[in-house]
Amino acid sequence: MPTRDANELDVLMLRASERDEGAFRRLYDLTAPALLAFLLRMLKDRFQAEDVLQDTMVIAWNKARDFDPAVASAKTWITTIARRRALDLLRSRKRRDDVLHRDADGIREVFGLDQPSASAAPESSVTEHRLASCFDKLNRDAASSIRLAYLDGLTFAEIAAHIDRSLSTVKSWVRRGMAKLQECMHT
């Protein structure tokens, strides 16, 4: 990015730190396309990249007063936020995939889709019962959306079409439901 553009972004970020919404809107317009492309390369999923972009810009707006052009340019500062959010998501995705692979038999049994395998370890049975108990605490919509996403492998967009709800509603149900499951499993 040429120096003039970098300086313009810095000025816009400084104005945003003073809660200038117009400046932040212009900053968004100038940075979002490149950030989205960067996030798509990292995450390889458009919906997740768009979500991380939105989170990034909300964080940038909320923490705009922390921006210091003497430390980093606005582009670098915002890209660092985006990169950290994407890495957090990738780590979370890996942990989720590890859990799903490790406890696949138990999870499928909890959802009533399989009989337990003969190789299921005793500790897996405890996990199954705890997961079933936690799953029962979810609302019906969240439970259904999680089943469709994690057991049937549907994308959020496919779930939204399947149950005739908006994409953002499905995402909210799954995120909140997974957060409740995680909290319940760790208490």
Disulfide bonds with the S-S distance in Angstrom:
Cys134-Cys184 2.00
